């Protein structure tokens, strides 16, 4: 049995989990999320916990067992606390500003780069070089943060670019660093 898959998920107060013909719906104070179950995986709600089980020990069912449990646990965490990723802009003249619900970035290009948030995502700017991506769906928060980072990933020689807060960028030496005198 999968260690992850067999662990029950605690349902906090104020959260309602329902299973209806293969669709798991989690409703909480921050919103509603749903997930379609794969064949061979079943979900049961017992008192104040959710239990995920599989019908056989086939390789596909074993893989989906832990995955489904993690997805449901993330849904419960999302509707109670929500998720956040923070991006930092590194570089002279790199700045971010809000425009309506969207975001406008100056990243050393000849034009500003604009982003519109995905459904259920909010983008906020702290100062001029911090971007907070918030939402209840962990996958969408990560996807939006990855799209913003992709506009100008960190340069491996200078370190300039958009990076996740706390991300370590290993700088390569320039071509003159290896030259002997």
HUJO-V930589 format. One record per helix or strand of 2 or more residues. SS is the DSSP state (~ for helix, > for strand). FROM is the first residue (numbers start at 1). LEN is the number of residues. If there is no record, write none. Layout:
ss = <SS | SS>
from = <FROM | FROM>
len = <LEN | LEN>
This chain:
ss = <~ | > | > | > | > | > | > | ~ | > | > | > | > | > | > | ~ | >>
from = <3 | 9 | 16 | 23 | 31 | 41 | 49 | 59 | 83 | 95 | 102 | 113 | 121 | 130 | 138 | 161>
len = <4 | 2 | 5 | 6 | 6 | 6 | 6 | 22 | 8 | 5 | 5 | 3 | 6 | 6 | 14 | 4>
